[in-house]
């Protein structure tokens, strides 16, 4: 092997090693920059008790009570994030942007949305009535 070929190979190995080490050194920094802090859960207290079959329309959620259980759904459409509206007469939620429709349980009835609405934890208050919704 000629001395120039040996130098060329060692230079190529050195460049590869330097490239690999620089990626390894910057990886933690890139991971740190992409990190986002998760939101703290928000609790909302609703003082009134709903009648069976009733609903409460909040800014970010809609609360339903069928007499046996209560559940809350996000009002943010899973397609593009528009605020869904509840049609009481038809008993369904509809997105005004692209007309995605959801059942009262949050299940997609027709698209373009592919995913059901997000559900929030609901706690029924026994003493004075009312609900605590955790968003």
MARGU-397448 format. One record per residue: residue in three letters; z, y, x of N, C-alpha, C, CB in turn. Coordinates in pm, 1 decimal. Each point is the difference from the previous one (the first is absolute). Glycine has a CB too. Example, Ala and Ser with C-alpha at 12.3 -4.5 7.8 and 13.67 -1.06 7.14 Angstrom:
% MARGU-397448
(rec "ALA", (780.0, -569.0, 1319.0), (0.0, 119.0, -89.0), (0.0, 120.0, 90.0), (124.6, -117.3, -189.2)) (rec "SER", (-196.6, 222.3, 154.2), (6.0, 119.0, 82.0), (73.0, 109.0, -77.0), (-214.5, -62.8, 118.4)) 
//
This chain:
% MARGU-397448
(rec "UNK", (0.0, -116.3, 84.1), (0.0, 116.3, -84.1), (0.0, 124.5, 90.0), (122.0, -125.7, -186.4)) (rec "UNK", (-199.6, 222.7, 148.9), (-10.8, 121.6, 79.6), (119.7, 90.9, -26.9), (-251.6, -17.0, -3.9)) (rec "UNK", (290.3, 98.7, 100.8), (113.6, 90.3, -19.6), (-23.1, 100.1, -113.5), (51.9, -25.1, 242.2)) (rec "UNK", (-172.7, 69.7, -263.6), (-26.4, 95.6, -108.5), (18.6, -65.0, -136.8), (-161.0, 121.7, 148.8)) (rec "UNK", (125.5, -249.6, -162.1), (19.6, -71.8, -125.8), (148.5, -19.3, -28.3), (-219.8, -116.7, 32.2)) (rec "UNK", (298.4, 89.0, 71.4), (144.4, -17.7, -15.5), (63.8, 130.5, -45.3), (0.3, -178.8, 177.5)) (rec "UNK", (-40.6, 291.7, -115.4), (53.9, 130.0, -40.7), (-37.6, 32.2, -144.1), (-12.9, 78.4, 237.5)) (rec "UNK", (-108.8, -110.7, -275.9), (-47.0, 25.8, -135.2), (79.8, -82.0, -102.1), (-229.7, 50.2, 90.9)) (rec "UNK", (257.0, -176.4, -60.1), (79.1, -85.2, -89.1), (143.6, 50.7, -10.9), (-144.5, -196.1, 60.7)) (rec "UNK", (205.0, 235.0, 50.0), (137.9, 47.7, -4.5), (8.7, 132.8, -75.4), (47.4, -117.2, 217.8)) (rec "UNK", (-150.0, 202.1, -203.6), (-3.3, 126.6, -72.5), (-11.7, -26.6, -150.8), (-106.4, 115.0, 200.3)) (rec "UNK", (24.6, -212.6, -239.7), (-15.7, -36.6, -140.6), (130.2, -56.5, -55.4), (-244.0, -45.6, 38.3)) (rec "UNK", (311.2, -38.7, 37.7), (128.9, -55.7, -42.3), (103.5, 110.7, -15.4), (-53.8, -216.2, 116.4)) (rec "UNK", (53.7, 310.5, -22.5), (94.3, 111.8, -3.0), (-23.7, 86.5, -123.5), (11.2, -1.6, 251.7)) (rec "UNK", (-137.2, 29.2, -283.8), (-32.3, 80.1, -117.9), (44.4, -71.9, -127.8), (-195.7, 101.7, 122.6)) (rec "UNK", (170.0, -229.8, -130.4), (40.8, -77.2, -116.6), (151.6, 1.4, -15.8), (-202.4, -145.4, 26.7)) (rec "UNK", (273.5, 123.8, 82.4), (145.7, -1.0, -3.4), (54.9, 137.2, -38.8), (1.1, -179.9, 174.7)) (rec "UNK", (-58.3, 285.9, -121.0), (42.3, 135.6, -33.6), (-25.5, 29.8, -147.7), (-47.6, 72.6, 236.0)) (rec "UNK", (-66.2, -113.1, -286.1), (-32.6, 19.0, -141.5), (98.9, -74.6, -88.2), (-242.2, 27.4, 58.7)) (rec "UNK", (269.2, -151.5, -28.3), (92.8, -81.6, -76.5), (141.0, 59.3, 0.7), (-138.3, -201.0, 54.5)) (rec "UNK", (186.1, 245.3, 61.5), (133.8, 58.4, 10.3), (9.9, 133.7, -74.2), (27.5, -114.3, 221.2)) (rec "UNK", (-133.9, 193.7, -220.6), (4.5, 127.3, -72.1), (8.2, -23.6, -150.9), (-131.8, 109.2, 184.9)) (rec "UNK", (61.6, -210.9, -234.2), (11.0, -33.4, -142.7), (141.2, -47.2, -32.4), (-244.1, -61.5, -6.7)) (rec "UNK", (300.3, -22.0, 91.8), (135.8, -50.5, -20.6), (101.6, 113.3, 3.0), (-66.6, -217.9, 103.3)) (rec "UNK", (43.8, 320.1, -20.9), (93.7, 111.8, 10.2), (-8.2, 91.1, -121.9), (-19.0, -10.7, 248.8)) (rec "UNK", (-99.9, 30.6, -305.0), (-16.2, 91.1, -112.7), (22.0, -65.1, -135.5), (-157.8, 124.9, 139.2)) (rec "UNK", (163.7, -254.5, -145.9), (18.6, -70.0, -127.1), (127.3, 44.0, -73.6), (-122.9, -193.9, 97.8)) (rec "UNK", (239.8, 202.5, -32.1), (120.4, 45.5, -72.8), (-13.2, 142.6, -52.6), (135.4, -151.4, 143.2)) (rec "UNK", (-203.5, 237.4, -70.8), (-17.1, 138.6, -44.1), (-88.1, 4.4, -124.2), (26.9, 82.3, 236.9)) (rec "UNK", (-132.6, -159.0, -236.5), (-90.1, -4.6, -115.2), (72.7, -57.2, -121.7), (-198.3, -27.2, 154.0)) (rec "UNK", (278.7, -75.9, -133.6), (79.1, -57.6, -109.7), (97.8, 102.3, -56.3), (-21.5, -227.0, 104.5)) (rec "UNK", (84.8, 305.4, -16.5), (96.0, 101.1, -43.0), (-68.8, 107.6, -83.5), (138.3, -44.4, 204.9)) (rec "UNK", (-254.4, 88.8, -164.0), (-70.3, 105.0, -71.9), (-43.8, -45.6, -138.9), (-76.5, 91.5, 218.6)) (rec "UNK", (49.2, -219.4, -235.6), (-42.9, -52.4, -128.5), (115.1, -38.1, -92.0), (-202.1, -80.2, 113.3)) (rec "UNK", (325.1, 94.6, -69.9), (116.7, -41.0, -78.4), (29.7, 103.2, -107.8), (93.4, -122.7, 199.0)) (rec "UNK", (-62.2, 76.7, -317.5), (43.2, 90.7, -106.1), (133.6, -48.7, -54.6), (-240.4, 57.7, -59.1)) (rec "UNK", (327.4, 35.8, 28.4), (133.0, -31.6, -51.0), (-12.6, -31.5, -149.4), (113.1, 150.1, 174.4)) (rec "UNK", (-61.2, -264.9, -218.5), (-8.2, -33.2, -142.6), (84.5, 96.8, -83.9), (-38.2, -242.2, 59.9)) (rec "UNK", (-9.2, 269.1, -182.1), (72.8, 90.3, -89.2), (130.1, -63.0, -46.8), (-216.4, 100.6, -73.9)) (rec "UNK", (317.1, -16.2, 54.1), (125.1, -48.2, -58.1), (-21.7, -18.7, -149.4), (140.1, 117.8, 177.3)) (rec "UNK", (-81.4, -222.1, -235.7), (-15.0, -19.1, -144.6), (64.9, 115.6, -76.2), (-2.6, -250.4, 32.4)) (rec "UNK", (-62.1, 289.9, -139.9), (49.2, 109.8, -83.3), (49.9, -60.0, -130.6), (-161.7, 168.1, 104.7)) (rec "UNK", (281.0, -129.3, -148.3), (51.8, -50.1, -127.4), (-2.0, 112.4, -102.6), (145.9, -169.1, 118.9)) (rec "UNK", (-190.6, 134.5, -238.0), (-8.1, 95.8, -110.1), (79.9, -57.2, -115.8), (-228.9, 85.7, 74.0)) (rec "UNK", (321.7, -6.0, -125.9), (82.0, -42.3, -112.9), (-56.5, 59.2, -128.2), (204.2, -16.8, 147.7)) (rec "UNK", (-223.7, -67.9, -246.0), (-45.7, 43.0, -132.0), (116.4, -24.2, -94.7), (-247.7, -53.2, 48.2)) (rec "UNK", (300.7, 161.4, -104.5), (123.5, -6.9, -76.8), (-18.6, -61.4, -138.9), (77.1, 198.8, 125.3)) (rec "UNK", (-193.2, -185.4, -184.1), (-16.8, -49.8, -137.2), (-46.7, -145.5, -1.0), (-53.6, 233.0, -75.8)) (rec "UNK", (91.8, -303.2, -30.4), (-43.4, -138.2, -19.4), (-126.5, 1.1, -84.4), (238.3, -87.2, 16.8)) (rec "UNK", (-335.8, 8.3, 23.4), (-125.1, -7.7, -74.5), (12.0, -99.8, -114.5), (-127.8, 60.7, 207.3)) (rec "UNK", (60.5, -34.3, -314.7), (-6.6, -95.0, -110.1), (-87.1, -117.5, 43.4), (31.2, 184.6, -173.1)) (rec "UNK", (-10.0, -302.9, 117.3), (-86.5, -113.8, 35.0), (-147.2, 34.2, -25.0), (187.3, -159.8, -56.5)) (rec "UNK", (-268.4, 135.3, 156.2), (-141.4, 36.3, -7.7), (-27.4, 142.3, 44.7), (-22.3, -160.7, -184.7)) (rec "UNK", (127.9, 232.2, 225.1), (-15.1, 139.1, 40.5), (-37.4, 14.3, 146.8), (164.7, 61.1, -174.2)) (rec "UNK", (-195.6, 62.5, 213.3), (-34.7, 27.5, 138.6), (48.4, 138.7, 39.4), (-200.0, -150.9, -17.9)) (rec "UNK", (215.0, 171.5, 146.4), (37.8, 130.0, 56.7), (-103.4, 32.5, 107.1), (251.1, -34.0, -47.3)) (rec "UNK", (-311.8, 151.4, 36.7), (-103.4, 40.7, 93.3), (59.6, 95.1, 103.8), (-177.7, -28.5, -178.4)) (rec "UNK", (192.9, -22.0, 301.3), (47.9, 82.4, 110.3), (-117.3, 54.9, 79.2), (210.8, -135.4, 12.3)) (rec "UNK", (-180.7, 216.2, 87.5), (-105.9, 58.9, 82.3), (-76.0, -106.5, 79.3), (135.2, 210.1, 16.3)) (rec "UNK", (-61.8, -304.1, 46.4), (-60.8, -101.2, 87.0), (1.9, -140.7, -58.6), (68.5, 139.5, 190.7)) (rec "UNK", (-6.9, -156.9, -305.3), (15.3, -133.8, -57.4), (1.5, 7.4, -151.3), (126.9, -74.4, 202.4)) (rec "UNK", (-144.0, -41.7, -262.7), (15.8, -12.9, -144.6), (93.4, -118.7, -23.4), (-233.1, 99.2, -49.9)) (rec "UNK", (333.7, -77.7, -33.6), (103.1, -100.3, -27.1), (-22.7, -57.8, -138.6), (165.5, 119.0, 150.0)) (rec "UNK", (-162.1, -250.6, -159.3), (-14.9, -70.0, -127.4), (125.0, -81.3, -27.2), (-250.3, -9.6, 27.6)) (rec "UNK", (284.0, -4.8, -156.4), (111.1, -86.1, -41.3), (-43.2, -73.5, -126.2), (175.2, 156.3, 101.7)) (rec "UNK", (-174.5, -289.1, -96.0), (-39.7, -78.6, -116.6), (120.3, -52.6, -77.6), (-208.1, -63.4, 120.7)) (rec "UNK", (327.4, 111.5, -87.4), (121.8, -44.6, -66.6), (74.9, -103.6, 81.1), (-107.4, 47.7, -216.7)) (rec "UNK", (35.6, -136.3, 285.0), (63.3, -102.2, 83.3), (1.3, 39.6, 147.1), (-73.0, -172.7, -164.0)) (rec "UNK", (-35.6, 230.6, 210.1), (-7.7, 39.4, 141.0), (-67.6, 136.3, 11.9), (-9.4, -242.6, 71.1)) (rec "UNK", (31.8, 304.8, 43.5), (-61.0, 129.4, 28.7), (-74.0, -11.0, 132.5), (181.2, 125.2, -128.2)) (rec "UNK", (-294.4, -56.8, 138.8), (-76.3, 0.6, 123.7), (-65.4, 136.9, 16.5), (-41.1, -250.3, -15.7)) (rec "UNK", (14.5, 284.0, 139.7), (-63.7, 127.8, 31.5), (-122.7, -25.3, 85.7), (221.3, 120.9, -13.3)) (rec "UNK", (-325.8, -45.7, -14.2), (-125.1, -11.3, 73.1), (-33.9, 134.4, 63.8), (-80.2, -181.4, -156.8)) (rec "UNK", (12.8, 174.4, 269.0), (-47.9, 121.0, 65.1), (-110.2, 61.2, -85.2), (59.2, -91.2, 228.7)) (rec "UNK", (-66.8, 222.8, -228.7), (-108.2, 68.3, -71.0), (-116.6, 29.4, 93.0), (167.4, 100.4, -155.8)) (rec "UNK", (-162.4, -153.6, 277.6), (-107.0, 22.1, 97.7), (-99.3, -115.4, -9.1), (156.8, 128.2, 154.2)) (rec "UNK", (-280.6, -96.9, -189.6), (-103.7, -102.9, -13.4), (-25.4, -64.7, 135.8), (-106.2, 125.3, -192.9)) (rec "UNK", (86.3, -255.3, 191.2), (-21.0, -73.6, 124.8), (-143.4, 11.1, 50.5), (179.3, -157.0, -69.9)) (rec "UNK", (-265.4, 224.8, -3.1), (-138.6, 17.8, 44.6), (-9.4, 118.4, 95.6), (-85.2, -97.6, -216.6)) (rec "UNK", (111.0, 219.3, 167.6), (-8.6, 119.2, 84.7), (123.1, 89.7, -6.3), (-243.4, -10.1, -32.1)) (rec "UNK", (346.2, -31.7, -39.6), (125.9, 74.4, 0.6), (14.5, 105.7, -107.4), (2.2, -41.8, 236.9)) (rec "UNK", (-88.5, 44.1, -336.1), (13.9, 96.1, -110.2), (121.6, -38.4, -84.8), (-251.6, 42.6, -3.2)) (rec "UNK", (302.5, 51.2, -76.3), (116.0, -25.3, -85.7), (-45.7, -61.1, -132.0), (125.2, 191.7, 106.7)) (rec "UNK", (-77.7, -313.6, -134.0), (-39.2, -68.7, -123.6), (76.6, 56.2, -119.0), (-52.2, -208.0, 130.9)) (rec "UNK", (-9.6, 200.0, -248.4), (59.1, 47.8, -124.4), (24.5, -119.9, -92.0), (-116.8, 225.8, 23.0)) (rec "UNK", (221.7, -216.5, -106.1), (30.7, -107.9, -93.5), (-55.1, 36.0, -137.2), (208.1, -62.2, 130.1)) (rec "UNK", (-286.4, -28.7, -186.9), (-51.8, 16.7, -135.8), (87.2, -84.0, -91.9), (-239.2, 42.1, 81.2)) (rec "UNK", (328.4, 25.6, -151.5), (99.6, -69.0, -82.5), (-65.6, -80.8, -112.7), (164.1, 182.3, 53.6)) (rec "UNK", (-265.9, -127.1, -113.6), (-66.8, -66.2, -112.1), (-63.7, -132.6, 44.4), (-43.5, 225.6, -105.1)) (rec "UNK", (-20.0, -226.1, 222.8), (-65.9, -119.9, 51.7), (90.9, -85.4, 87.1), (-212.6, 124.3, -8.5)) (rec "UNK", (330.7, -70.7, 42.4), (97.9, -69.4, 84.1), (-58.4, -38.7, 136.0), (109.5, -85.9, -207.4)) (rec "UNK", (-176.0, 181.0, 274.0), (-52.9, -24.1, 133.7), (1.9, 127.2, 82.0), (-143.8, -182.9, -89.4)) (rec "UNK", (134.4, 163.6, 220.0), (-4.9, 111.6, 94.9), (-143.7, 15.2, 47.0), (240.8, -38.1, 74.6)) (rec "UNK", (-286.5, 163.8, -64.3), (-137.7, 24.1, 41.2), (-5.6, 110.3, 105.2), (-81.4, -73.2, -226.5)) (rec "UNK", (-3.8, 50.3, 325.3), (-22.1, 98.4, 104.8), (-108.2, 96.8, -47.1), (68.0, -165.5, 181.7)) (rec "UNK", (-40.3, 296.3, -179.1), (-100.1, 95.7, -47.0), (-117.8, 18.2, 96.1), (183.1, 114.6, -119.8)) (rec "UNK", (-169.7, -155.9, 244.6), (-106.3, 21.4, 98.7), (-116.3, -97.1, -16.4), (172.6, 84.7, 156.1)) (rec "UNK", (-142.1, -213.5, -162.9), (-107.2, -100.9, -6.0), (22.9, -103.6, -109.8), (-35.2, 33.0, 244.0)) (rec "UNK", (125.2, -4.2, -336.2), (27.2, -81.6, -117.9), (46.3, -142.4, 28.6), (-167.4, 136.8, -111.6)) (rec "UNK", (241.3, -156.8, 218.9), (66.5, -129.2, 18.6), (105.4, -11.8, -108.5), (-41.6, -1.8, 252.5)) (rec "UNK", (55.5, -116.5, -307.4), (98.8, -21.4, -106.4), (98.5, -107.7, 42.1), (-167.7, 68.4, -175.1)) (rec "UNK", (293.8, -46.0, 136.5), (109.3, -89.7, 36.0), (80.9, -30.4, -124.7), (9.0, 92.3, 235.5)) (rec "UNK", (47.0, -213.4, -241.3), (88.7, -35.7, -110.2), (135.4, 67.3, 20.7), (-119.3, -221.7, -31.4)) (rec "UNK", (207.7, 207.6, -68.5), (135.3, 56.5, 13.0), (78.2, -66.2, 112.9), (-1.4, 51.1, -244.6)) (rec "UNK", (-41.9, -168.8, 287.2), (65.4, -70.5, 111.0), (-61.2, 38.5, 134.4), (51.3, -190.2, -154.5)) (rec "UNK", (-154.3, 276.6, 152.2), (-61.2, 48.2, 123.3), (-117.9, -81.9, 49.1), (219.5, 86.5, 56.8)) (rec "UNK", (-259.5, -188.5, -131.8), (-110.1, -87.8, 39.9), (-133.7, 69.0, -28.9), (142.3, -205.7, -45.5)) (rec "UNK", (-237.4, 192.5, 138.3), (-131.9, 60.4, -17.4), (-73.4, -69.4, -114.5), (-9.2, 60.6, 245.6)) (rec "UNK", (-35.8, 18.8, -343.4), (-79.1, -53.7, -110.4), (-149.1, 14.9, 29.3), (185.1, 56.0, -161.4)) (rec "UNK", (-223.7, 61.5, 212.7), (-136.3, 17.0, 50.9), (0.2, 108.1, 107.4), (-99.1, -71.5, -222.5)) (rec "UNK", (6.8, 56.5, 318.2), (-4.1, 78.4, 123.4), (-64.9, 134.1, -14.9), (-5.7, -209.1, 119.5)) (rec "UNK", (-10.1, 273.6, -6.8), (-23.1, -49.4, 134.4), (124.8, -38.7, 79.6), (-198.1, 140.1, -5.1)) (rec "UNK", (317.6, -113.3, -45.2), (121.2, -40.8, 73.3), (4.3, -152.3, 10.3), (124.8, 206.1, -80.9)) (rec "UNK", (-83.4, -255.7, 196.5), (5.8, -145.0, 24.3), (143.7, -52.4, -4.0), (-207.2, 19.0, 139.5)) (rec "UNK", (303.3, 69.9, -113.0), (139.7, -39.4, 14.9), (82.5, 54.1, -116.3), (-25.8, -4.0, 250.8)) (rec "UNK", (127.2, -70.0, -292.5), (90.6, 44.3, -106.0), (81.5, 120.7, 46.3), (12.4, -235.5, -89.0)) (rec "UNK", (43.3, 307.1, -8.0), (85.2, 114.5, 33.0), (128.5, -48.9, 66.9), (-95.4, 131.8, -194.2)) (rec "UNK", (149.5, -50.1, 284.0), (124.6, -34.8, 67.6), (115.5, 3.6, -99.3), (-88.4, 92.4, 217.3)) (rec "UNK", (180.9, -187.7, -202.0), (118.3, -6.3, -86.6), (120.3, 51.8, 76.1), (-94.8, -196.6, -126.2)) (rec "UNK", (183.8, 262.9, 53.1), (122.8, 52.5, 57.8), (120.4, -72.5, -60.5), (-109.8, 225.4, 37.4)) (rec "UNK", (216.8, -230.4, 39.9), (123.4, -65.3, -45.0), (67.4, 87.1, -106.9), (29.7, -112.1, 227.4)) (rec "UNK", (13.0, 47.6, -336.1), (68.6, 69.9, -108.8), (132.0, -69.3, -27.2), (-219.5, 73.7, -101.4)) (rec "UNK", (323.9, 7.2, 88.4), (132.3, -51.7, -33.9), (43.6, 64.3, -131.2), (60.1, -36.0, 245.5)) (rec "UNK", (-27.9, -47.8, -345.0), (48.8, 51.2, -128.4), (148.8, 28.9, 13.1), (-176.0, -130.5, -129.4)) (rec "UNK", (218.6, 247.6, 85.0), (141.8, 35.7, 2.6), (64.2, -49.4, -129.1), (-44.5, 203.9, 146.2)) (rec "UNK", (154.1, -276.6, -132.4), (65.1, -62.2, -116.0), (89.3, 98.1, -76.0), (-6.8, -218.1, 120.7)) (rec "UNK", (85.3, 297.4, -48.1), (104.2, 82.8, -62.1), (-56.2, 105.1, -95.9), (137.5, -36.2, 203.4)) (rec "UNK", (-203.9, 136.5, -148.7), (-48.3, 112.0, -82.4), (-147.4, -14.3, -36.4), (169.1, 146.1, 109.6)) (rec "UNK", (-229.5, -253.5, -66.7), (-143.5, -14.0, -20.8), (-75.0, 75.0, 108.3), (34.3, -23.9, -247.7)) (rec "UNK", (-160.3, 8.1, 249.9), (-81.4, 65.1, 100.8), (-49.6, -98.7, 104.4), (127.8, 209.5, -37.9)) (rec "UNK", (-192.9, -153.9, 139.3), (-66.0, -84.2, 101.2), (7.9, 68.2, 135.6), (-156.6, -95.9, -173.8)) (rec "UNK", (148.2, 13.1, 277.7), (-15.3, 50.6, 137.1), (-128.2, -63.5, 52.9), (255.1, 29.0, 39.8)) (rec "UNK", (-352.1, 56.7, -3.2), (-128.8, -45.6, 54.1), (-0.1, 29.6, 147.5), (-121.4, 39.3, -218.7)) (rec "UNK", (91.5, -140.4, 300.7), (-8.6, 16.5, 144.4), (-145.7, -1.9, 42.0), (225.3, -108.1, 31.4)) (rec "UNK", (-268.4, 222.9, 18.3), (-140.1, 14.7, 43.7), (-6.2, -17.7, 149.7), (-52.8, 156.2, -190.8)) 
//
